[in-house]
């Protein structure tokens, strides 16, 4: 099994949105739920990375079906363009 890197996440994000800063549903990354929660929780725990990640829970999204990112229900993520400075 290959480890998903920050570079992989940024590349997927960029392929699915037209510009940095746009919210993208976490499900669009096409990982299994447990993998999505694990990957994004790891990045969220790292200050140097997490400052570029912005998680949200869309009010239209069922909170029961939301992803648990470090214990918090989330449905979307947006990334700041400055994340490319740490790749």
PDB file of N, CA, C and O in Angstrom:
ATOM      1  N   UNK A   1       0.846  -1.191   0.000  1.00  0.00           N
ATOM      2  CA  UNK A   1       0.000   0.000   0.000  1.00  0.00           C
ATOM      3  C   UNK A   1       0.889   1.251   0.000  1.00  0.00           C
ATOM      4  O   UNK A   1       1.811   1.356   0.809  1.00  0.00           O
ATOM      5  N   UNK A   2       0.622   2.166  -0.876  1.00  0.00           N
ATOM      6  CA  UNK A   2       1.395   3.405  -0.941  1.00  0.00           C
ATOM      7  C   UNK A   2       0.741   4.466  -0.071  1.00  0.00           C
ATOM      8  O   UNK A   2      -0.484   4.571  -0.003  1.00  0.00           O
ATOM      9  N   UNK A   3       1.567   5.234   0.579  1.00  0.00           N
ATOM     10  CA  UNK A   3       1.083   6.303   1.444  1.00  0.00           C
ATOM     11  C   UNK A   3       0.688   7.511   0.598  1.00  0.00           C
ATOM     12  O   UNK A   3       1.413   7.903  -0.316  1.00  0.00           O
ATOM     13  N   UNK A   4      -0.453   8.088   0.908  1.00  0.00           N
ATOM     14  CA  UNK A   4      -0.900   9.296   0.206  1.00  0.00           C
ATOM     15  C   UNK A   4      -0.149  10.486   0.783  1.00  0.00           C
ATOM     16  O   UNK A   4      -0.152  10.709   1.993  1.00  0.00           O
ATOM     17  N   UNK A   5       0.486  11.237  -0.086  1.00  0.00           N
ATOM     18  CA  UNK A   5       1.295  12.375   0.350  1.00  0.00           C
ATOM     19  C   UNK A   5       0.508  13.682   0.234  1.00  0.00           C
ATOM     20  O   UNK A   5      -0.548  13.737  -0.397  1.00  0.00           O
ATOM     21  N   UNK A   6       1.034  14.700   0.841  1.00  0.00           N
ATOM     22  CA  UNK A   6       0.448  16.034   0.724  1.00  0.00           C
ATOM     23  C   UNK A   6       0.420  16.449  -0.751  1.00  0.00           C
ATOM     24  O   UNK A   6      -0.558  17.029  -1.223  1.00  0.00           O
ATOM     25  N   UNK A   7       1.482  16.151  -1.454  1.00  0.00           N
ATOM     26  CA  UNK A   7       1.544  16.481  -2.886  1.00  0.00           C
ATOM     27  C   UNK A   7       0.393  15.797  -3.642  1.00  0.00           C
ATOM     28  O   UNK A   7      -0.206  16.400  -4.532  1.00  0.00           O
ATOM     29  N   UNK A   8       0.085  14.548  -3.291  1.00  0.00           N
ATOM     30  CA  UNK A   8      -1.032  13.822  -3.906  1.00  0.00           C
ATOM     31  C   UNK A   8      -2.365  14.525  -3.638  1.00  0.00           C
ATOM     32  O   UNK A   8      -3.186  14.684  -4.542  1.00  0.00           O
ATOM     33  N   UNK A   9      -2.567  14.939  -2.397  1.00  0.00           N
ATOM     34  CA  UNK A   9      -3.819  15.603  -2.017  1.00  0.00           C
ATOM     35  C   UNK A   9      -3.964  16.929  -2.771  1.00  0.00           C
ATOM     36  O   UNK A   9      -5.038  17.235  -3.290  1.00  0.00           O
ATOM     37  N   UNK A  10      -2.905  17.699  -2.829  1.00  0.00           N
ATOM     38  CA  UNK A  10      -2.954  18.985  -3.526  1.00  0.00           C
ATOM     39  C   UNK A  10      -3.218  18.763  -5.017  1.00  0.00           C
ATOM     40  O   UNK A  10      -3.996  19.499  -5.623  1.00  0.00           O
ATOM     41  N   UNK A  11      -2.586  17.769  -5.600  1.00  0.00           N
ATOM     42  CA  UNK A  11      -2.792  17.487  -7.025  1.00  0.00           C
ATOM     43  C   UNK A  11      -4.239  17.084  -7.297  1.00  0.00           C
ATOM     44  O   UNK A  11      -4.833  17.534  -8.277  1.00  0.00           O
ATOM     45  N   UNK A  12      -4.805  16.247  -6.446  1.00  0.00           N
ATOM     46  CA  UNK A  12      -6.210  15.849  -6.623  1.00  0.00           C
ATOM     47  C   UNK A  12      -7.130  17.041  -6.468  1.00  0.00           C
ATOM     48  O   UNK A  12      -8.065  17.225  -7.248  1.00  0.00           O
ATOM     49  N   UNK A  13      -6.860  17.850  -5.452  1.00  0.00           N
ATOM     50  CA  UNK A  13      -7.669  19.043  -5.218  1.00  0.00           C
ATOM     51  C   UNK A  13      -7.650  19.944  -6.454  1.00  0.00           C
ATOM     52  O   UNK A  13      -8.698  20.378  -6.932  1.00  0.00           O
ATOM     53  N   UNK A  14      -6.451  20.217  -6.963  1.00  0.00           N
ATOM     54  CA  UNK A  14      -6.293  21.109  -8.122  1.00  0.00           C
ATOM     55  C   UNK A  14      -6.978  20.547  -9.370  1.00  0.00           C
ATOM     56  O   UNK A  14      -7.465  21.304 -10.208  1.00  0.00           O
ATOM     57  N   UNK A  15      -7.012  19.227  -9.488  1.00  0.00           N
ATOM     58  CA  UNK A  15      -7.655  18.602 -10.642  1.00  0.00           C
ATOM     59  C   UNK A  15      -9.180  18.706 -10.573  1.00  0.00           C
ATOM     60  O   UNK A  15      -9.859  18.616 -11.596  1.00  0.00           O
ATOM     61  N   UNK A  16      -9.710  18.894  -9.373  1.00  0.00           N
ATOM     62  CA  UNK A  16     -11.163  18.877  -9.181  1.00  0.00           C
ATOM     63  C   UNK A  16     -11.805  20.248  -8.981  1.00  0.00           C
ATOM     64  O   UNK A  16     -13.029  20.364  -9.041  1.00  0.00           O
ATOM     65  N   UNK A  17     -11.010  21.280  -8.747  1.00  0.00           N
ATOM     66  CA  UNK A  17     -11.546  22.637  -8.583  1.00  0.00           C
ATOM     67  C   UNK A  17     -10.909  23.550  -9.627  1.00  0.00           C
ATOM     68  O   UNK A  17      -9.873  23.225 -10.207  1.00  0.00           O
ATOM     69  N   UNK A  18     -11.542  24.688  -9.854  1.00  0.00           N
ATOM     70  CA  UNK A  18     -10.979  25.610 -10.839  1.00  0.00           C
ATOM     71  C   UNK A  18      -9.966  26.575 -10.234  1.00  0.00           C
ATOM     72  O   UNK A  18      -9.189  27.196 -10.960  1.00  0.00           O
ATOM     73  N   UNK A  19      -9.969  26.707  -8.896  1.00  0.00           N
ATOM     74  CA  UNK A  19      -9.023  27.621  -8.245  1.00  0.00           C
ATOM     75  C   UNK A  19      -8.885  27.257  -6.773  1.00  0.00           C
ATOM     76  O   UNK A  19      -9.807  26.710  -6.166  1.00  0.00           O
ATOM     77  N   UNK A  20      -7.732  27.565  -6.212  1.00  0.00           N
ATOM     78  CA  UNK A  20      -7.538  27.388  -4.779  1.00  0.00           C
ATOM     79  C   UNK A  20      -8.612  28.184  -4.039  1.00  0.00           C
ATOM     80  O   UNK A  20      -9.103  29.198  -4.537  1.00  0.00           O
ATOM     81  N   UNK A  21      -8.968  27.714  -2.849  1.00  0.00           N
ATOM     82  CA  UNK A  21      -9.946  28.408  -2.022  1.00  0.00           C
ATOM     83  C   UNK A  21     -11.371  27.930  -2.216  1.00  0.00           C
ATOM     84  O   UNK A  21     -12.258  28.299  -1.447  1.00  0.00           O
ATOM     85  N   UNK A  22     -11.602  27.118  -3.231  1.00  0.00           N
ATOM     86  CA  UNK A  22     -12.961  26.609  -3.464  1.00  0.00           C
ATOM     87  C   UNK A  22     -13.197  25.359  -2.628  1.00  0.00           C
ATOM     88  O   UNK A  22     -12.345  24.472  -2.589  1.00  0.00           O
ATOM     89  N   UNK A  23     -14.349  25.277  -1.957  1.00  0.00           N
ATOM     90  CA  UNK A  23     -14.644  24.077  -1.174  1.00  0.00           C
ATOM     91  C   UNK A  23     -14.857  22.870  -2.081  1.00  0.00           C
ATOM     92  O   UNK A  23     -15.491  22.967  -3.132  1.00  0.00           O
ATOM     93  N   UNK A  24     -14.327  21.757  -1.664  1.00  0.00           N
ATOM     94  CA  UNK A  24     -14.469  20.503  -2.395  1.00  0.00           C
ATOM     95  C   UNK A  24     -14.983  19.460  -1.409  1.00  0.00           C
ATOM     96  O   UNK A  24     -14.439  19.314  -0.315  1.00  0.00           O
ATOM     97  N   UNK A  25     -16.026  18.739  -1.793  1.00  0.00           N
ATOM     98  CA  UNK A  25     -16.553  17.678  -0.941  1.00  0.00           C
ATOM     99  C   UNK A  25     -15.466  16.638  -0.699  1.00  0.00           C
ATOM    100  O   UNK A  25     -14.785  16.212  -1.632  1.00  0.00           O
ATOM    101  N   UNK A  26     -15.308  16.234   0.547  1.00  0.00           N
ATOM    102  CA  UNK A  26     -14.267  15.264   0.884  1.00  0.00           C
ATOM    103  C   UNK A  26     -14.444  13.959   0.116  1.00  0.00           C
ATOM    104  O   UNK A  26     -13.458  13.289  -0.196  1.00  0.00           O
ATOM    105  N   UNK A  27     -15.662  13.596  -0.188  1.00  0.00           N
ATOM    106  CA  UNK A  27     -15.924  12.387  -0.952  1.00  0.00           C
ATOM    107  C   UNK A  27     -15.369  12.430  -2.363  1.00  0.00           C
ATOM    108  O   UNK A  27     -15.149  11.385  -2.974  1.00  0.00           O
ATOM    109  N   UNK A  28     -15.139  13.626  -2.887  1.00  0.00           N
ATOM    110  CA  UNK A  28     -14.609  13.769  -4.247  1.00  0.00           C
ATOM    111  C   UNK A  28     -13.164  13.273  -4.371  1.00  0.00           C
ATOM    112  O   UNK A  28     -12.681  13.047  -5.481  1.00  0.00           O
ATOM    113  N   UNK A  29     -12.480  13.103  -3.248  1.00  0.00           N
ATOM    114  CA  UNK A  29     -11.116  12.588  -3.303  1.00  0.00           C
ATOM    115  C   UNK A  29     -11.106  11.090  -3.622  1.00  0.00           C
ATOM    116  O   UNK A  29     -10.061  10.527  -3.947  1.00  0.00           O
ATOM    117  N   UNK A  30     -12.271  10.454  -3.527  1.00  0.00           N
ATOM    118  CA  UNK A  30     -12.479   9.055  -3.915  1.00  0.00           C
ATOM    119  C   UNK A  30     -11.688   8.047  -3.087  1.00  0.00           C
ATOM    120  O   UNK A  30     -11.269   7.009  -3.601  1.00  0.00           O
ATOM    121  N   UNK A  31     -11.485   8.348  -1.814  1.00  0.00           N
ATOM    122  CA  UNK A  31     -10.918   7.382  -0.880  1.00  0.00           C
ATOM    123  C   UNK A  31     -12.073   6.729  -0.137  1.00  0.00           C
ATOM    124  O   UNK A  31     -13.172   7.284  -0.096  1.00  0.00           O
ATOM    125  N   UNK A  32     -11.844   5.569   0.448  1.00  0.00           N
ATOM    126  CA  UNK A  32     -12.826   4.975   1.348  1.00  0.00           C
ATOM    127  C   UNK A  32     -13.000   5.927   2.537  1.00  0.00           C
ATOM    128  O   UNK A  32     -12.089   6.688   2.864  1.00  0.00           O
ATOM    129  N   UNK A  33     -14.165   5.883   3.177  1.00  0.00           N
ATOM    130  CA  UNK A  33     -14.450   6.797   4.305  1.00  0.00           C
ATOM    131  C   UNK A  33     -13.343   6.766   5.362  1.00  0.00           C
ATOM    132  O   UNK A  33     -12.841   7.817   5.761  1.00  0.00           O
ATOM    133  N   UNK A  34     -12.963   5.579   5.814  1.00  0.00           N
ATOM    134  CA  UNK A  34     -11.945   5.476   6.864  1.00  0.00           C
ATOM    135  C   UNK A  34     -10.621   6.081   6.419  1.00  0.00           C
ATOM    136  O   UNK A  34      -9.936   6.738   7.204  1.00  0.00           O
ATOM    137  N   UNK A  35     -10.264   5.859   5.165  1.00  0.00           N
ATOM    138  CA  UNK A  35      -9.014   6.406   4.635  1.00  0.00           C
ATOM    139  C   UNK A  35      -9.086   7.936   4.551  1.00  0.00           C
ATOM    140  O   UNK A  35      -8.123   8.622   4.892  1.00  0.00           O
ATOM    141  N   UNK A  36     -10.209   8.458   4.103  1.00  0.00           N
ATOM    142  CA  UNK A  36     -10.400   9.917   4.033  1.00  0.00           C
ATOM    143  C   UNK A  36     -10.248  10.524   5.419  1.00  0.00           C
ATOM    144  O   UNK A  36      -9.548  11.523   5.590  1.00  0.00           O
ATOM    145  N   UNK A  37     -10.894   9.930   6.395  1.00  0.00           N
ATOM    146  CA  UNK A  37     -10.825  10.456   7.768  1.00  0.00           C
ATOM    147  C   UNK A  37      -9.409  10.377   8.316  1.00  0.00           C
ATOM    148  O   UNK A  37      -8.950  11.303   8.984  1.00  0.00           O
ATOM    149  N   UNK A  38      -8.712   9.279   8.039  1.00  0.00           N
ATOM    150  CA  UNK A  38      -7.342   9.125   8.530  1.00  0.00           C
ATOM    151  C   UNK A  38      -6.394  10.122   7.874  1.00  0.00           C
ATOM    152  O   UNK A  38      -5.637  10.807   8.562  1.00  0.00           O
ATOM    153  N   UNK A  39      -6.432  10.204   6.550  1.00  0.00           N
ATOM    154  CA  UNK A  39      -5.524  11.096   5.820  1.00  0.00           C
ATOM    155  C   UNK A  39      -5.710  12.549   6.255  1.00  0.00           C
ATOM    156  O   UNK A  39      -4.743  13.234   6.590  1.00  0.00           O
ATOM    157  N   UNK A  40      -6.950  13.009   6.246  1.00  0.00           N
ATOM    158  CA  UNK A  40      -7.179  14.416   6.557  1.00  0.00           C
ATOM    159  C   UNK A  40      -6.981  14.724   8.041  1.00  0.00           C
ATOM    160  O   UNK A  40      -6.615  15.846   8.392  1.00  0.00           O
ATOM    161  N   UNK A  41      -7.215  13.749   8.911  1.00  0.00           N
ATOM    162  CA  UNK A  41      -6.939  13.964  10.334  1.00  0.00           C
ATOM    163  C   UNK A  41      -5.439  14.122  10.566  1.00  0.00           C
ATOM    164  O   UNK A  41      -5.017  14.958  11.366  1.00  0.00           O
ATOM    165  N   UNK A  42      -4.638  13.324   9.869  1.00  0.00           N
ATOM    166  CA  UNK A  42      -3.177  13.434  10.005  1.00  0.00           C
ATOM    167  C   UNK A  42      -2.710  14.814   9.553  1.00  0.00           C
ATOM    168  O   UNK A  42      -1.928  15.460  10.250  1.00  0.00           O
ATOM    169  N   UNK A  43      -3.178  15.268   8.400  1.00  0.00           N
ATOM    170  CA  UNK A  43      -2.762  16.585   7.917  1.00  0.00           C
ATOM    171  C   UNK A  43      -3.289  17.701   8.826  1.00  0.00           C
ATOM    172  O   UNK A  43      -2.619  18.716   9.017  1.00  0.00           O
ATOM    173  N   UNK A  44      -4.474  17.516   9.377  1.00  0.00           N
ATOM    174  CA  UNK A  44      -5.059  18.522  10.270  1.00  0.00           C
ATOM    175  C   UNK A  44      -4.277  18.646  11.581  1.00  0.00           C
ATOM    176  O   UNK A  44      -4.296  19.704  12.209  1.00  0.00           O
ATOM    177  N   UNK A  45      -3.601  17.593  11.995  1.00  0.00           N
ATOM    178  CA  UNK A  45      -2.827  17.618  13.240  1.00  0.00           C
ATOM    179  C   UNK A  45      -1.475  18.321  13.087  1.00  0.00           C
ATOM    180  O   UNK A  45      -0.860  18.691  14.086  1.00  0.00           O
ATOM    181  N   UNK A  46      -1.020  18.504  11.882  1.00  0.00           N
ATOM    182  CA  UNK A  46       0.288  19.111  11.630  1.00  0.00           C
ATOM    183  C   UNK A  46       0.108  20.610  11.375  1.00  0.00           C
ATOM    184  O   UNK A  46      -0.457  20.999  10.353  1.00  0.00           O
ATOM    185  N   UNK A  47       0.583  21.449  12.294  1.00  0.00           N
ATOM    186  CA  UNK A  47       0.378  22.893  12.186  1.00  0.00           C
ATOM    187  C   UNK A  47       0.881  23.454  10.860  1.00  0.00           C
ATOM    188  O   UNK A  47       0.220  24.296  10.253  1.00  0.00           O
ATOM    189  N   UNK A  48       2.029  23.000  10.414  1.00  0.00           N
ATOM    190  CA  UNK A  48       2.618  23.550   9.182  1.00  0.00           C
ATOM    191  C   UNK A  48       1.782  23.226   7.953  1.00  0.00           C
ATOM    192  O   UNK A  48       1.869  23.916   6.937  1.00  0.00           O
ATOM    193  N   UNK A  49       0.983  22.187   8.047  1.00  0.00           N
ATOM    194  CA  UNK A  49       0.100  21.821   6.942  1.00  0.00           C
ATOM    195  C   UNK A  49      -1.310  22.351   7.175  1.00  0.00           C
ATOM    196  O   UNK A  49      -1.918  22.921   6.270  1.00  0.00           O
ATOM    197  N   UNK A  50      -1.830  22.165   8.385  1.00  0.00           N
ATOM    198  CA  UNK A  50      -3.238  22.465   8.664  1.00  0.00           C
ATOM    199  C   UNK A  50      -3.606  23.929   8.463  1.00  0.00           C
ATOM    200  O   UNK A  50      -4.771  24.238   8.218  1.00  0.00           O
ATOM    201  N   UNK A  51      -2.660  24.814   8.560  1.00  0.00           N
ATOM    202  CA  UNK A  51      -2.986  26.235   8.377  1.00  0.00           C
ATOM    203  C   UNK A  51      -3.443  26.555   6.957  1.00  0.00           C
ATOM    204  O   UNK A  51      -4.017  27.616   6.711  1.00  0.00           O
ATOM    205  N   UNK A  52      -3.187  25.632   6.015  1.00  0.00           N
ATOM    206  CA  UNK A  52      -3.607  25.823   4.627  1.00  0.00           C
ATOM    207  C   UNK A  52      -4.905  25.084   4.296  1.00  0.00           C
ATOM    208  O   UNK A  52      -5.473  25.260   3.218  1.00  0.00           O
ATOM    209  N   UNK A  53      -5.365  24.259   5.233  1.00  0.00           N
ATOM    210  CA  UNK A  53      -6.589  23.475   5.061  1.00  0.00           C
ATOM    211  C   UNK A  53      -7.733  24.162   5.794  1.00  0.00           C
ATOM    212  O   UNK A  53      -7.561  24.609   6.928  1.00  0.00           O
ATOM    213  N   UNK A  54      -8.890  24.251   5.163  1.00  0.00           N
ATOM    214  CA  UNK A  54     -10.063  24.849   5.795  1.00  0.00           C
ATOM    215  C   UNK A  54     -11.234  23.889   5.625  1.00  0.00           C
ATOM    216  O   UNK A  54     -11.792  23.749   4.537  1.00  0.00           O
ATOM    217  N   UNK A  55     -11.591  23.233   6.722  1.00  0.00           N
ATOM    218  CA  UNK A  55     -12.681  22.270   6.712  1.00  0.00           C
ATOM    219  C   UNK A  55     -13.987  22.969   7.042  1.00  0.00           C
ATOM    220  O   UNK A  55     -14.017  23.901   7.844  1.00  0.00           O
ATOM    221  N   UNK A  56     -15.063  22.513   6.419  1.00  0.00           N
ATOM    222  CA  UNK A  56     -16.392  23.046   6.697  1.00  0.00           C
ATOM    223  C   UNK A  56     -17.402  21.907   6.677  1.00  0.00           C
ATOM    224  O   UNK A  56     -17.172  20.848   6.093  1.00  0.00           O
ATOM    225  N   UNK A  57     -18.519  22.161   7.331  1.00  0.00           N
ATOM    226  CA  UNK A  57     -19.654  21.251   7.275  1.00  0.00           C
ATOM    227  C   UNK A  57     -20.776  22.000   6.591  1.00  0.00           C
ATOM    228  O   UNK A  57     -21.374  22.905   7.173  1.00  0.00           O
ATOM    229  N   UNK A  58     -21.058  21.630   5.378  1.00  0.00           N
ATOM    230  CA  UNK A  58     -22.130  22.267   4.608  1.00  0.00           C
ATOM    231  C   UNK A  58     -23.439  22.058   5.350  1.00  0.00           C
ATOM    232  O   UNK A  58     -23.765  20.924   5.702  1.00  0.00           O
ATOM    233  N   UNK A  59     -24.204  23.130   5.599  1.00  0.00           N
ATOM    234  CA  UNK A  59     -25.463  22.999   6.335  1.00  0.00           C
ATOM    235  C   UNK A  59     -26.456  22.053   5.652  1.00  0.00           C
ATOM    236  O   UNK A  59     -27.325  21.490   6.317  1.00  0.00           O
ATOM    237  N   UNK A  60     -26.337  21.877   4.357  1.00  0.00           N
ATOM    238  CA  UNK A  60     -27.238  20.987   3.626  1.00  0.00           C
ATOM    239  C   UNK A  60     -26.802  19.525   3.747  1.00  0.00           C
ATOM    240  O   UNK A  60     -27.535  18.621   3.347  1.00  0.00           O
ATOM    241  N   UNK A  61     -25.616  19.300   4.294  1.00  0.00           N
ATOM    242  CA  UNK A  61     -25.064  17.952   4.414  1.00  0.00           C
ATOM    243  C   UNK A  61     -25.566  17.322   5.704  1.00  0.00           C
ATOM    244  O   UNK A  61     -25.572  17.970   6.750  1.00  0.00           O
ATOM    245  N   UNK A  62     -25.981  16.083   5.639  1.00  0.00           N
ATOM    246  CA  UNK A  62     -26.454  15.363   6.826  1.00  0.00           C
ATOM    247  C   UNK A  62     -25.281  15.152   7.785  1.00  0.00           C
ATOM    248  O   UNK A  62     -24.340  14.439   7.438  1.00  0.00           O
ATOM    249  N   UNK A  63     -25.308  15.750   8.981  1.00  0.00           N
ATOM    250  CA  UNK A  63     -24.178  15.613   9.910  1.00  0.00           C
ATOM    251  C   UNK A  63     -23.898  14.158  10.301  1.00  0.00           C
ATOM    252  O   UNK A  63     -22.768  13.812  10.646  1.00  0.00           O
ATOM    253  N   UNK A  64     -24.920  13.317  10.246  1.00  0.00           N
ATOM    254  CA  UNK A  64     -24.715  11.898  10.571  1.00  0.00           C
ATOM    255  C   UNK A  64     -23.817  11.218   9.538  1.00  0.00           C
ATOM    256  O   UNK A  64     -23.118  10.258   9.860  1.00  0.00           O
ATOM    257  N   UNK A  65     -23.835  11.704   8.318  1.00  0.00           N
ATOM    258  CA  UNK A  65     -23.015  11.113   7.262  1.00  0.00           C
ATOM    259  C   UNK A  65     -21.716  11.851   7.029  1.00  0.00           C
ATOM    260  O   UNK A  65     -20.963  11.511   6.117  1.00  0.00           O
ATOM    261  N   UNK A  66     -21.444  12.858   7.842  1.00  0.00           N
ATOM    262  CA  UNK A  66     -20.234  13.667   7.664  1.00  0.00           C
ATOM    263  C   UNK A  66     -18.990  12.855   8.010  1.00  0.00           C
ATOM    264  O   UNK A  66     -19.055  11.887   8.768  1.00  0.00           O
ATOM    265  N   UNK A  67     -17.881  13.257   7.453  1.00  0.00           N
ATOM    266  CA  UNK A  67     -16.594  12.656   7.784  1.00  0.00           C
ATOM    267  C   UNK A  67     -16.158  13.188   9.141  1.00  0.00           C
ATOM    268  O   UNK A  67     -16.403  14.350   9.466  1.00  0.00           O
ATOM    269  N   UNK A  68     -15.525  12.355   9.917  1.00  0.00           N
ATOM    270  CA  UNK A  68     -15.014  12.767  11.225  1.00  0.00           C
ATOM    271  C   UNK A  68     -13.528  13.075  11.086  1.00  0.00           C
ATOM    272  O   UNK A  68     -12.697  12.173  10.982  1.00  0.00           O
ATOM    273  N   UNK A  69     -13.215  14.360  11.085  1.00  0.00           N
ATOM    274  CA  UNK A  69     -11.822  14.791  10.982  1.00  0.00           C
ATOM    275  C   UNK A  69     -11.405  15.244  12.373  1.00  0.00           C
ATOM    276  O   UNK A  69     -11.807  16.307  12.847  1.00  0.00           O
ATOM    277  N   UNK A  70     -10.594  14.418  13.013  1.00  0.00           N
ATOM    278  CA  UNK A  70     -10.178  14.654  14.399  1.00  0.00           C
ATOM    279  C   UNK A  70     -11.365  14.890  15.321  1.00  0.00           C
ATOM    280  O   UNK A  70     -11.331  15.760  16.191  1.00  0.00           O
ATOM    281  N   UNK A  71     -12.414  14.100  15.115  1.00  0.00           N
ATOM    282  CA  UNK A  71     -13.570  14.145  16.004  1.00  0.00           C
ATOM    283  C   UNK A  71     -14.613  15.185  15.659  1.00  0.00           C
ATOM    284  O   UNK A  71     -15.620  15.302  16.357  1.00  0.00           O
ATOM    285  N   UNK A  72     -14.397  15.945  14.596  1.00  0.00           N
ATOM    286  CA  UNK A  72     -15.349  16.982  14.193  1.00  0.00           C
ATOM    287  C   UNK A  72     -15.981  16.611  12.860  1.00  0.00           C
ATOM    288  O   UNK A  72     -15.280  16.192  11.938  1.00  0.00           O
ATOM    289  N   UNK A  73     -17.306  16.762  12.747  1.00  0.00           N
ATOM    290  CA  UNK A  73     -17.962  16.442  11.478  1.00  0.00           C
ATOM    291  C   UNK A  73     -17.614  17.485  10.414  1.00  0.00           C
ATOM    292  O   UNK A  73     -17.746  18.688  10.639  1.00  0.00           O
ATOM    293  N   UNK A  74     -17.171  17.005   9.259  1.00  0.00           N
ATOM    294  CA  UNK A  74     -16.787  17.882   8.151  1.00  0.00           C
ATOM    295  C   UNK A  74     -17.299  17.277   6.848  1.00  0.00           C
ATOM    296  O   UNK A  74     -17.403  16.058   6.713  1.00  0.00           O
ATOM    297  N   UNK A  75     -17.616  18.141   5.897  1.00  0.00           N
ATOM    298  CA  UNK A  75     -18.065  17.641   4.595  1.00  0.00           C
ATOM    299  C   UNK A  75     -17.179  18.129   3.450  1.00  0.00           C
ATOM    300  O   UNK A  75     -17.094  17.480   2.408  1.00  0.00           O
ATOM    301  N   UNK A  76     -16.523  19.271   3.644  1.00  0.00           N
ATOM    302  CA  UNK A  76     -15.747  19.892   2.565  1.00  0.00           C
ATOM    303  C   UNK A  76     -14.393  20.391   3.083  1.00  0.00           C
ATOM    304  O   UNK A  76     -14.191  20.583   4.283  1.00  0.00           O
ATOM    305  N   UNK A  77     -13.490  20.589   2.148  1.00  0.00           N
ATOM    306  CA  UNK A  77     -12.206  21.197   2.458  1.00  0.00           C
ATOM    307  C   UNK A  77     -11.857  22.167   1.333  1.00  0.00           C
ATOM    308  O   UNK A  77     -12.150  21.910   0.165  1.00  0.00           O
ATOM    309  N   UNK A  78     -11.239  23.262   1.691  1.00  0.00           N
ATOM    310  CA  UNK A  78     -10.649  24.150   0.694  1.00  0.00           C
ATOM    311  C   UNK A  78      -9.179  24.324   1.082  1.00  0.00           C
ATOM    312  O   UNK A  78      -8.818  24.243   2.256  1.00  0.00           O
ATOM    313  N   UNK A  79      -8.357  24.560   0.091  1.00  0.00           N
ATOM    314  CA  UNK A  79      -6.927  24.722   0.321  1.00  0.00           C
ATOM    315  C   UNK A  79      -6.488  26.104  -0.128  1.00  0.00           C
ATOM    316  O   UNK A  79      -6.965  26.623  -1.138  1.00  0.00           O
ATOM    317  N   UNK A  80      -5.580  26.693   0.628  1.00  0.00           N
ATOM    318  CA  UNK A  80      -4.980  27.974   0.244  1.00  0.00           C
ATOM    319  C   UNK A  80      -3.874  27.717  -0.770  1.00  0.00           C
ATOM    320  O   UNK A  80      -3.179  26.704  -0.695  1.00  0.00           O
ATOM    321  N   UNK A  81      -3.715  28.618  -1.700  1.00  0.00           N
ATOM    322  CA  UNK A  81      -2.682  28.497  -2.732  1.00  0.00           C
ATOM    323  C   UNK A  81      -1.287  28.423  -2.115  1.00  0.00           C
ATOM    324  O   UNK A  81      -0.398  27.791  -2.685  1.00  0.00           O
ATOM    325  N   UNK A  82      -1.085  29.045  -0.979  1.00  0.00           N
ATOM    326  CA  UNK A  82       0.215  29.065  -0.345  1.00  0.00           C
ATOM    327  C   UNK A  82       0.701  27.679   0.089  1.00  0.00           C
ATOM    328  O   UNK A  82       1.867  27.515   0.448  1.00  0.00           O
ATOM    329  N   UNK A  83      -0.186  26.685   0.056  1.00  0.00           N
ATOM    330  CA  UNK A  83       0.238  25.326   0.413  1.00  0.00           C
ATOM    331  C   UNK A  83       1.347  24.843  -0.519  1.00  0.00           C
ATOM    332  O   UNK A  83       2.162  24.002  -0.142  1.00  0.00           O
ATOM    333  N   UNK A  84       1.369  25.373  -1.723  1.00  0.00           N
ATOM    334  CA  UNK A  84       2.410  24.948  -2.671  1.00  0.00           C
ATOM    335  C   UNK A  84       3.815  25.342  -2.209  1.00  0.00           C
ATOM    336  O   UNK A  84       4.800  24.799  -2.710  1.00  0.00           O
ATOM    337  N   UNK A  85       3.923  26.270  -1.268  1.00  0.00           N
ATOM    338  CA  UNK A  85       5.240  26.676  -0.766  1.00  0.00           C
ATOM    339  C   UNK A  85       5.886  25.601   0.100  1.00  0.00           C
ATOM    340  O   UNK A  85       7.091  25.645   0.345  1.00  0.00           O
ATOM    341  N   UNK A  86       5.085  24.626   0.570  1.00  0.00           N
ATOM    342  CA  UNK A  86       5.659  23.579   1.421  1.00  0.00           C
ATOM    343  C   UNK A  86       5.727  22.214   0.724  1.00  0.00           C
ATOM    344  O   UNK A  86       6.064  21.209   1.350  1.00  0.00           O
ATOM    345  N   UNK A  87       5.412  22.186  -0.549  1.00  0.00           N
ATOM    346  CA  UNK A  87       5.457  20.887  -1.263  1.00  0.00           C
ATOM    347  C   UNK A  87       6.871  20.507  -1.624  1.00  0.00           C
ATOM    348  O   UNK A  87       7.093  19.454  -2.223  1.00  0.00           O
TER     349      UNK A  87
END
